[in-house]
Amino acid sequence: MAATQLNELDVVALTVDLPERKLARGQVGAVVHVHAPGVYEVEFVDHTGHTYAVETLRGEQLMQLRYEPAAA
């Protein structure tokens, strides 16, 4: 199954643990830059607005979060 192409400002969640980067599956971030198809710069921000990580990640490490119902 092909991964969904993400865009800048898409909200995403990690689908894998990245202990070497101190990030865990389920942490939420936003795409801040698309480097190439399937390669994204993602910023992780806490509830106070403090950035705690900015990482370059592959699309298969991310799941796009949606706030609207999917089209039928």
PyMOL Python script that loads the backbone (N, CA, C, O; Angstrom):
from pymol import cmd

cmd.read_pdbstr("""\
ATOM      1  N   MET A   1       0.844  -1.174   0.000  1.00  0.00           N
ATOM      2  CA  MET A   1       0.000   0.000   0.000  1.00  0.00           C
ATOM      3  C   MET A   1       0.888   1.235   0.000  1.00  0.00           C
ATOM      4  O   MET A   1       1.805   1.333   0.815  1.00  0.00           O
ATOM      5  N   ALA A   2       0.635   2.168  -0.889  1.00  0.00           N
ATOM      6  CA  ALA A   2       1.439   3.384  -1.009  1.00  0.00           C
ATOM      7  C   ALA A   2       1.125   4.331   0.141  1.00  0.00           C
ATOM      8  O   ALA A   2      -0.022   4.453   0.571  1.00  0.00           O
ATOM      9  N   ALA A   3       2.159   4.992   0.625  1.00  0.00           N
ATOM     10  CA  ALA A   3       1.979   5.963   1.706  1.00  0.00           C
ATOM     11  C   ALA A   3       1.321   7.226   1.166  1.00  0.00           C
ATOM     12  O   ALA A   3       1.516   7.599   0.009  1.00  0.00           O
ATOM     13  N   THR A   4       0.547   7.871   2.016  1.00  0.00           N
ATOM     14  CA  THR A   4      -0.080   9.140   1.655  1.00  0.00           C
ATOM     15  C   THR A   4       0.981  10.223   1.605  1.00  0.00           C
ATOM     16  O   THR A   4       1.821  10.313   2.500  1.00  0.00           O
ATOM     17  N   GLN A   5       0.949  11.044   0.566  1.00  0.00           N
ATOM     18  CA  GLN A   5       1.858  12.182   0.480  1.00  0.00           C
ATOM     19  C   GLN A   5       1.406  13.218   1.494  1.00  0.00           C
ATOM     20  O   GLN A   5       0.236  13.602   1.516  1.00  0.00           O
ATOM     21  N   LEU A   6       2.323  13.667   2.330  1.00  0.00           N
ATOM     22  CA  LEU A   6       2.010  14.675   3.331  1.00  0.00           C
ATOM     23  C   LEU A   6       2.393  16.049   2.806  1.00  0.00           C
ATOM     24  O   LEU A   6       3.226  16.174   1.908  1.00  0.00           O
ATOM     25  N   ASN A   7       1.775  17.074   3.374  1.00  0.00           N
ATOM     26  CA  ASN A   7       2.033  18.459   3.001  1.00  0.00           C
ATOM     27  C   ASN A   7       2.457  19.248   4.223  1.00  0.00           C
ATOM     28  O   ASN A   7       2.237  18.827   5.359  1.00  0.00           O
ATOM     29  N   GLU A   8       3.070  20.401   3.978  1.00  0.00           N
ATOM     30  CA  GLU A   8       3.433  21.272   5.088  1.00  0.00           C
ATOM     31  C   GLU A   8       2.185  21.608   5.893  1.00  0.00           C
ATOM     32  O   GLU A   8       1.111  21.840   5.338  1.00  0.00           O
ATOM     33  N   LEU A   9       2.347  21.628   7.205  1.00  0.00           N
ATOM     34  CA  LEU A   9       1.330  21.912   8.207  1.00  0.00           C
ATOM     35  C   LEU A   9       0.392  20.756   8.492  1.00  0.00           C
ATOM     36  O   LEU A   9      -0.501  20.896   9.328  1.00  0.00           O
ATOM     37  N   ASP A  10       0.559  19.602   7.824  1.00  0.00           N
ATOM     38  CA  ASP A  10      -0.226  18.427   8.187  1.00  0.00           C
ATOM     39  C   ASP A  10       0.165  17.993   9.598  1.00  0.00           C
ATOM     40  O   ASP A  10       1.337  18.020   9.974  1.00  0.00           O
ATOM     41  N   VAL A  11      -0.846  17.592  10.368  1.00  0.00           N
ATOM     42  CA  VAL A  11      -0.612  17.069  11.715  1.00  0.00           C
ATOM     43  C   VAL A  11      -0.403  15.569  11.597  1.00  0.00           C
ATOM     44  O   VAL A  11      -1.176  14.875  10.936  1.00  0.00           O
ATOM     45  N   VAL A  12       0.649  15.072  12.243  1.00  0.00           N
ATOM     46  CA  VAL A  12       1.022  13.664  12.128  1.00  0.00           C
ATOM     47  C   VAL A  12       1.324  13.089  13.505  1.00  0.00           C
ATOM     48  O   VAL A  12       1.551  13.823  14.467  1.00  0.00           O
ATOM     49  N   ALA A  13       1.323  11.763  13.578  1.00  0.00           N
ATOM     50  CA  ALA A  13       1.744  11.053  14.776  1.00  0.00           C
ATOM     51  C   ALA A  13       2.795  10.031  14.373  1.00  0.00           C
ATOM     52  O   ALA A  13       2.747   9.472  13.277  1.00  0.00           O
ATOM     53  N   LEU A  14       3.735   9.796  15.262  1.00  0.00           N
ATOM     54  CA  LEU A  14       4.747   8.769  15.022  1.00  0.00           C
ATOM     55  C   LEU A  14       4.112   7.386  15.079  1.00  0.00           C
ATOM     56  O   LEU A  14       3.253   7.135  15.924  1.00  0.00           O
ATOM     57  N   THR A  15       4.519   6.498  14.202  1.00  0.00           N
ATOM     58  CA  THR A  15       4.024   5.120  14.214  1.00  0.00           C
ATOM     59  C   THR A  15       5.060   4.162  14.773  1.00  0.00           C
ATOM     60  O   THR A  15       4.808   2.962  14.873  1.00  0.00           O
ATOM     61  N   VAL A  16       6.218   4.680  15.135  1.00  0.00           N
ATOM     62  CA  VAL A  16       7.315   3.860  15.673  1.00  0.00           C
ATOM     63  C   VAL A  16       7.963   4.586  16.848  1.00  0.00           C
ATOM     64  O   VAL A  16       7.866   5.808  16.964  1.00  0.00           O
ATOM     65  N   ASP A  17       8.621   3.828  17.714  1.00  0.00           N
ATOM     66  CA  ASP A  17       9.439   4.413  18.768  1.00  0.00           C
ATOM     67  C   ASP A  17      10.790   4.808  18.185  1.00  0.00           C
ATOM     68  O   ASP A  17      11.354   4.072  17.375  1.00  0.00           O
ATOM     69  N   LEU A  18      11.309   5.951  18.585  1.00  0.00           N
ATOM     70  CA  LEU A  18      12.639   6.417  18.186  1.00  0.00           C
ATOM     71  C   LEU A  18      13.405   6.781  19.461  1.00  0.00           C
ATOM     72  O   LEU A  18      13.650   7.959  19.720  1.00  0.00           O
ATOM     73  N   PRO A  19      13.784   5.773  20.259  1.00  0.00           N
ATOM     74  CA  PRO A  19      14.405   6.052  21.557  1.00  0.00           C
ATOM     75  C   PRO A  19      15.704   6.840  21.461  1.00  0.00           C
ATOM     76  O   PRO A  19      16.032   7.602  22.371  1.00  0.00           O
ATOM     77  N   GLU A  20      16.446   6.671  20.378  1.00  0.00           N
ATOM     78  CA  GLU A  20      17.695   7.413  20.204  1.00  0.00           C
ATOM     79  C   GLU A  20      17.435   8.907  20.020  1.00  0.00           C
ATOM     80  O   GLU A  20      18.333   9.728  20.206  1.00  0.00           O
ATOM     81  N   ARG A  21      16.210   9.250  19.657  1.00  0.00           N
ATOM     82  CA  ARG A  21      15.818  10.656  19.486  1.00  0.00           C
ATOM     83  C   ARG A  21      14.885  11.118  20.601  1.00  0.00           C
ATOM     84  O   ARG A  21      14.393  12.246  20.584  1.00  0.00           O
ATOM     85  N   LYS A  22      14.646  10.230  21.575  1.00  0.00           N
ATOM     86  CA  LYS A  22      13.766  10.503  22.717  1.00  0.00           C
ATOM     87  C   LYS A  22      12.341  10.807  22.267  1.00  0.00           C
ATOM     88  O   LYS A  22      11.677  11.693  22.804  1.00  0.00           O
ATOM     89  N   LEU A  23      11.884  10.044  21.257  1.00  0.00           N
ATOM     90  CA  LEU A  23      10.520  10.159  20.748  1.00  0.00           C
ATOM     91  C   LEU A  23       9.859   8.784  20.805  1.00  0.00           C
ATOM     92  O   LEU A  23      10.504   7.761  20.570  1.00  0.00           O
ATOM     93  N   ALA A  24       8.564   8.775  21.120  1.00  0.00           N
ATOM     94  CA  ALA A  24       7.835   7.514  21.248  1.00  0.00           C
ATOM     95  C   ALA A  24       6.656   7.472  20.282  1.00  0.00           C
ATOM     96  O   ALA A  24       6.116   8.504  19.881  1.00  0.00           O
ATOM     97  N   ARG A  25       6.277   6.260  19.926  1.00  0.00           N
ATOM     98  CA  ARG A  25       5.118   6.032  19.068  1.00  0.00           C
ATOM     99  C   ARG A  25       3.925   6.789  19.654  1.00  0.00           C
ATOM    100  O   ARG A  25       3.676   6.737  20.859  1.00  0.00           O
ATOM    101  N   GLY A  26       3.189   7.494  18.786  1.00  0.00           N
ATOM    102  CA  GLY A  26       2.010   8.221  19.212  1.00  0.00           C
ATOM    103  C   GLY A  26       2.236   9.701  19.461  1.00  0.00           C
ATOM    104  O   GLY A  26       1.277  10.466  19.569  1.00  0.00           O
ATOM    105  N   GLN A  27       3.507  10.117  19.555  1.00  0.00           N
ATOM    106  CA  GLN A  27       3.751  11.546  19.755  1.00  0.00           C
ATOM    107  C   GLN A  27       3.319  12.306  18.515  1.00  0.00           C
ATOM    108  O   GLN A  27       3.497  11.843  17.388  1.00  0.00           O
ATOM    109  N   VAL A  28       2.744  13.487  18.743  1.00  0.00           N
ATOM    110  CA  VAL A  28       2.129  14.277  17.681  1.00  0.00           C
ATOM    111  C   VAL A  28       3.028  15.449  17.299  1.00  0.00           C
ATOM    112  O   VAL A  28       3.610  16.114  18.156  1.00  0.00           O
ATOM    113  N   GLY A  29       3.126  15.685  15.988  1.00  0.00           N
ATOM    114  CA  GLY A  29       3.908  16.800  15.477  1.00  0.00           C
ATOM    115  C   GLY A  29       3.252  17.370  14.235  1.00  0.00           C
ATOM    116  O   GLY A  29       2.167  16.946  13.835  1.00  0.00           O
ATOM    117  N   ALA A  30       3.924  18.338  13.632  1.00  0.00           N
ATOM    118  CA  ALA A  30       3.431  18.955  12.403  1.00  0.00           C
ATOM    119  C   ALA A  30       4.545  18.965  11.366  1.00  0.00           C
ATOM    120  O   ALA A  30       5.706  19.217  11.691  1.00  0.00           O
ATOM    121  N   VAL A  31       4.187  18.691  10.125  1.00  0.00           N
ATOM    122  CA  VAL A  31       5.151  18.760   9.029  1.00  0.00           C
ATOM    123  C   VAL A  31       5.478  20.231   8.795  1.00  0.00           C
ATOM    124  O   VAL A  31       4.587  21.039   8.535  1.00  0.00           O
ATOM    125  N   VAL A  32       6.750  20.570   8.888  1.00  0.00           N
ATOM    126  CA  VAL A  32       7.163  21.957   8.662  1.00  0.00           C
ATOM    127  C   VAL A  32       7.919  22.130   7.350  1.00  0.00           C
ATOM    128  O   VAL A  32       8.121  23.255   6.891  1.00  0.00           O
ATOM    129  N   HIS A  33       8.339  21.018   6.746  1.00  0.00           N
ATOM    130  CA  HIS A  33       9.022  21.093   5.453  1.00  0.00           C
ATOM    131  C   HIS A  33       8.971  19.731   4.777  1.00  0.00           C
ATOM    132  O   HIS A  33       9.141  18.699   5.426  1.00  0.00           O
ATOM    133  N   VAL A  34       8.735  19.735   3.468  1.00  0.00           N
ATOM    134  CA  VAL A  34       8.793  18.510   2.668  1.00  0.00           C
ATOM    135  C   VAL A  34      10.128  18.540   1.933  1.00  0.00           C
ATOM    136  O   VAL A  34      10.323  19.351   1.028  1.00  0.00           O
ATOM    137  N   HIS A  35      11.051  17.651   2.322  1.00  0.00           N
ATOM    138  CA  HIS A  35      12.378  17.609   1.698  1.00  0.00           C
ATOM    139  C   HIS A  35      12.331  16.976   0.311  1.00  0.00           C
ATOM    140  O   HIS A  35      12.966  17.452  -0.629  1.00  0.00           O
ATOM    141  N   ALA A  36      11.571  15.902   0.206  1.00  0.00           N
ATOM    142  CA  ALA A  36      11.434  15.132  -1.033  1.00  0.00           C
ATOM    143  C   ALA A  36      10.204  14.255  -0.831  1.00  0.00           C
ATOM    144  O   ALA A  36       9.718  14.143   0.295  1.00  0.00           O
ATOM    145  N   PRO A  37       9.687  13.631  -1.886  1.00  0.00           N
ATOM    146  CA  PRO A  37       8.555  12.723  -1.677  1.00  0.00           C
ATOM    147  C   PRO A  37       8.899  11.673  -0.617  1.00  0.00           C
ATOM    148  O   PRO A  37       9.871  10.930  -0.750  1.00  0.00           O
ATOM    149  N   GLY A  38       8.087  11.630   0.426  1.00  0.00           N
ATOM    150  CA  GLY A  38       8.293  10.634   1.482  1.00  0.00           C
ATOM    151  C   GLY A  38       9.314  11.014   2.541  1.00  0.00           C
ATOM    152  O   GLY A  38       9.625  10.190   3.401  1.00  0.00           O
ATOM    153  N   VAL A  39       9.852  12.240   2.512  1.00  0.00           N
ATOM    154  CA  VAL A  39      10.841  12.690   3.499  1.00  0.00           C
ATOM    155  C   VAL A  39      10.393  14.043   4.050  1.00  0.00           C
ATOM    156  O   VAL A  39      10.236  15.011   3.307  1.00  0.00           O
ATOM    157  N   TYR A  40      10.188  14.088   5.382  1.00  0.00           N
ATOM    158  CA  TYR A  40       9.552  15.246   5.997  1.00  0.00           C
ATOM    159  C   TYR A  40      10.319  15.746   7.216  1.00  0.00           C
ATOM    160  O   TYR A  40      10.875  14.959   7.982  1.00  0.00           O
ATOM    161  N   GLU A  41      10.340  17.040   7.381  1.00  0.00           N
ATOM    162  CA  GLU A  41      10.837  17.672   8.604  1.00  0.00           C
ATOM    163  C   GLU A  41       9.605  17.865   9.494  1.00  0.00           C
ATOM    164  O   GLU A  41       8.642  18.524   9.103  1.00  0.00           O
ATOM    165  N   VAL A  42       9.651  17.283  10.686  1.00  0.00           N
ATOM    166  CA  VAL A  42       8.501  17.326  11.593  1.00  0.00           C
ATOM    167  C   VAL A  42       8.916  18.005  12.893  1.00  0.00           C
ATOM    168  O   VAL A  42       9.942  17.674  13.485  1.00  0.00           O
ATOM    169  N   GLU A  43       8.096  18.963  13.323  1.00  0.00           N
ATOM    170  CA  GLU A  43       8.333  19.668  14.586  1.00  0.00           C
ATOM    171  C   GLU A  43       7.376  19.122  15.639  1.00  0.00           C
ATOM    172  O   GLU A  43       6.175  18.987  15.402  1.00  0.00           O
ATOM    173  N   PHE A  44       7.933  18.810  16.809  1.00  0.00           N
ATOM    174  CA  PHE A  44       7.157  18.320  17.941  1.00  0.00           C
ATOM    175  C   PHE A  44       7.132  19.413  19.002  1.00  0.00           C
ATOM    176  O   PHE A  44       8.176  19.907  19.426  1.00  0.00           O
ATOM    177  N   VAL A  45       5.923  19.783  19.426  1.00  0.00           N
ATOM    178  CA  VAL A  45       5.724  20.897  20.348  1.00  0.00           C
ATOM    179  C   VAL A  45       4.894  20.408  21.527  1.00  0.00           C
ATOM    180  O   VAL A  45       3.932  19.663  21.344  1.00  0.00           O
ATOM    181  N   ASP A  46       5.266  20.827  22.747  1.00  0.00           N
ATOM    182  CA  ASP A  46       4.482  20.423  23.913  1.00  0.00           C
ATOM    183  C   ASP A  46       3.255  21.315  24.080  1.00  0.00           C
ATOM    184  O   ASP A  46       3.042  22.237  23.293  1.00  0.00           O
ATOM    185  N   HIS A  47       2.451  21.041  25.103  1.00  0.00           N
ATOM    186  CA  HIS A  47       1.187  21.768  25.301  1.00  0.00           C
ATOM    187  C   HIS A  47       1.382  23.242  25.657  1.00  0.00           C
ATOM    188  O   HIS A  47       0.418  24.006  25.633  1.00  0.00           O
ATOM    189  N   THR A  48       2.602  23.657  25.984  1.00  0.00           N
ATOM    190  CA  THR A  48       2.866  25.072  26.268  1.00  0.00           C
ATOM    191  C   THR A  48       3.411  25.811  25.057  1.00  0.00           C
ATOM    192  O   THR A  48       3.653  27.016  25.118  1.00  0.00           O
ATOM    193  N   GLY A  49       3.607  25.082  23.941  1.00  0.00           N
ATOM    194  CA  GLY A  49       4.128  25.708  22.731  1.00  0.00           C
ATOM    195  C   GLY A  49       5.631  25.634  22.581  1.00  0.00           C
ATOM    196  O   GLY A  49       6.189  26.229  21.659  1.00  0.00           O
ATOM    197  N   HIS A  50       6.306  24.908  23.477  1.00  0.00           N
ATOM    198  CA  HIS A  50       7.766  24.761  23.438  1.00  0.00           C
ATOM    199  C   HIS A  50       8.146  23.615  22.497  1.00  0.00           C
ATOM    200  O   HIS A  50       7.685  22.486  22.665  1.00  0.00           O
ATOM    201  N   THR A  51       8.986  23.914  21.513  1.00  0.00           N
ATOM    202  CA  THR A  51       9.476  22.869  20.605  1.00  0.00           C
ATOM    203  C   THR A  51      10.464  21.987  21.348  1.00  0.00           C
ATOM    204  O   THR A  51      11.446  22.482  21.901  1.00  0.00           O
ATOM    205  N   TYR A  52      10.210  20.679  21.365  1.00  0.00           N
ATOM    206  CA  TYR A  52      11.123  19.765  22.035  1.00  0.00           C
ATOM    207  C   TYR A  52      11.873  18.864  21.068  1.00  0.00           C
ATOM    208  O   TYR A  52      12.799  18.163  21.475  1.00  0.00           O
ATOM    209  N   ALA A  53      11.491  18.867  19.788  1.00  0.00           N
ATOM    210  CA  ALA A  53      12.233  18.091  18.790  1.00  0.00           C
ATOM    211  C   ALA A  53      11.851  18.563  17.394  1.00  0.00           C
ATOM    212  O   ALA A  53      10.703  18.930  17.142  1.00  0.00           O
ATOM    213  N   VAL A  54      12.824  18.549  16.497  1.00  0.00           N
ATOM    214  CA  VAL A  54      12.608  18.757  15.069  1.00  0.00           C
ATOM    215  C   VAL A  54      13.428  17.671  14.391  1.00  0.00           C
ATOM    216  O   VAL A  54      14.652  17.632  14.517  1.00  0.00           O
ATOM    217  N   GLU A  55      12.746  16.794  13.674  1.00  0.00           N
ATOM    218  CA  GLU A  55      13.413  15.625  13.088  1.00  0.00           C
ATOM    219  C   GLU A  55      13.023  15.433  11.634  1.00  0.00           C
ATOM    220  O   GLU A  55      11.902  15.746  11.234  1.00  0.00           O
ATOM    221  N   THR A  56      13.951  14.919  10.851  1.00  0.00           N
ATOM    222  CA  THR A  56      13.672  14.497   9.482  1.00  0.00           C
ATOM    223  C   THR A  56      13.249  13.039   9.543  1.00  0.00           C
ATOM    224  O   THR A  56      13.989  12.186  10.035  1.00  0.00           O
ATOM    225  N   LEU A  57      12.053  12.761   9.039  1.00  0.00           N
ATOM    226  CA  LEU A  57      11.467  11.427   9.150  1.00  0.00           C
ATOM    227  C   LEU A  57      10.930  10.960   7.801  1.00  0.00           C
ATOM    228  O   LEU A  57      10.623  11.765   6.922  1.00  0.00           O
ATOM    229  N   ARG A  58      10.826   9.648   7.662  1.00  0.00           N
ATOM    230  CA  ARG A  58      10.258   9.042   6.459  1.00  0.00           C
ATOM    231  C   ARG A  58       8.746   8.886   6.621  1.00  0.00           C
ATOM    232  O   ARG A  58       8.237   8.731   7.732  1.00  0.00           O
ATOM    233  N   GLY A  59       8.058   8.930   5.515  1.00  0.00           N
ATOM    234  CA  GLY A  59       6.603   8.815   5.537  1.00  0.00           C
ATOM    235  C   GLY A  59       6.098   7.575   6.244  1.00  0.00           C
ATOM    236  O   GLY A  59       5.054   7.625   6.894  1.00  0.00           O
ATOM    237  N   GLU A  60       6.810   6.464   6.135  1.00  0.00           N
ATOM    238  CA  GLU A  60       6.351   5.225   6.782  1.00  0.00           C
ATOM    239  C   GLU A  60       6.483   5.276   8.308  1.00  0.00           C
ATOM    240  O   GLU A  60       5.986   4.387   8.999  1.00  0.00           O
ATOM    241  N   GLN A  61       7.144   6.303   8.833  1.00  0.00           N
ATOM    242  CA  GLN A  61       7.252   6.491  10.280  1.00  0.00           C
ATOM    243  C   GLN A  61       6.133   7.374  10.826  1.00  0.00           C
ATOM    244  O   GLN A  61       6.069   7.632  12.028  1.00  0.00           O
ATOM    245  N   LEU A  62       5.253   7.836   9.939  1.00  0.00           N
ATOM    246  CA  LEU A  62       4.242   8.821  10.305  1.00  0.00           C
ATOM    247  C   LEU A  62       2.846   8.394   9.879  1.00  0.00           C
ATOM    248  O   LEU A  62       2.670   7.650   8.914  1.00  0.00           O
ATOM    249  N   MET A  63       1.861   8.883  10.620  1.00  0.00           N
ATOM    250  CA  MET A  63       0.468   8.692  10.260  1.00  0.00           C
ATOM    251  C   MET A  63      -0.186  10.072  10.273  1.00  0.00           C
ATOM    252  O   MET A  63      -0.085  10.800  11.260  1.00  0.00           O
ATOM    253  N   GLN A  64      -0.846  10.426   9.195  1.00  0.00           N
ATOM    254  CA  GLN A  64      -1.536  11.712   9.136  1.00  0.00           C
ATOM    255  C   GLN A  64      -2.767  11.652  10.019  1.00  0.00           C
ATOM    256  O   GLN A  64      -3.524  10.682   9.975  1.00  0.00           O
ATOM    257  N   LEU A  65      -2.969  12.691  10.824  1.00  0.00           N
ATOM    258  CA  LEU A  65      -4.163  12.790  11.668  1.00  0.00           C
ATOM    259  C   LEU A  65      -5.156  13.694  10.957  1.00  0.00           C
ATOM    260  O   LEU A  65      -4.784  14.688  10.333  1.00  0.00           O
ATOM    261  N   ARG A  66      -6.427  13.328  11.065  1.00  0.00           N
ATOM    262  CA  ARG A  66      -7.478  14.074  10.383  1.00  0.00           C
ATOM    263  C   ARG A  66      -8.549  14.477  11.387  1.00  0.00           C
ATOM    264  O   ARG A  66      -8.847  13.731  12.319  1.00  0.00           O
ATOM    265  N   TYR A  67      -9.123  15.655  11.195  1.00  0.00           N
ATOM    266  CA  TYR A  67     -10.141  16.172  12.085  1.00  0.00           C
ATOM    267  C   TYR A  67     -11.514  16.210  11.435  1.00  0.00           C
ATOM    268  O   TYR A  67     -12.489  16.607  12.073  1.00  0.00           O
ATOM    269  N   GLU A  68     -11.603  15.802  10.180  1.00  0.00           N
ATOM    270  CA  GLU A  68     -12.866  15.785   9.440  1.00  0.00           C
ATOM    271  C   GLU A  68     -13.142  14.353   8.978  1.00  0.00           C
ATOM    272  O   GLU A  68     -12.214  13.561   8.817  1.00  0.00           O
ATOM    273  N   PRO A  69     -14.407  14.027   8.768  1.00  0.00           N
ATOM    274  CA  PRO A  69     -14.738  12.688   8.251  1.00  0.00           C
ATOM    275  C   PRO A  69     -14.129  12.465   6.873  1.00  0.00           C
ATOM    276  O   PRO A  69     -13.998  13.400   6.083  1.00  0.00           O
ATOM    277  N   ALA A  70     -13.763  11.238   6.596  1.00  0.00           N
ATOM    278  CA  ALA A  70     -13.216  10.887   5.279  1.00  0.00           C
ATOM    279  C   ALA A  70     -14.345  10.891   4.258  1.00  0.00           C
ATOM    280  O   ALA A  70     -15.487  10.555   4.574  1.00  0.00           O
ATOM    281  N   ALA A  71     -14.013  11.274   3.032  1.00  0.00           N
ATOM    282  CA  ALA A  71     -14.993  11.245   1.941  1.00  0.00           C
ATOM    283  C   ALA A  71     -15.312   9.787   1.605  1.00  0.00           C
ATOM    284  O   ALA A  71     -14.430   8.929   1.637  1.00  0.00           O
ATOM    285  N   ALA A  72     -16.541   9.522   1.291  1.00  0.00           N
ATOM    286  CA  ALA A  72     -16.968   8.139   0.978  1.00  0.00           C
ATOM    287  C   ALA A  72     -16.423   7.697  -0.354  1.00  0.00           C
ATOM    288  O   ALA A  72     -16.676   6.570  -0.781  1.00  0.00           O
TER     289      ALA A  72
END
""", "prot")
cmd.dss("prot")
cmd.show_as("cartoon", "prot")
cmd.util.cbc("prot")
cmd.orient("prot")
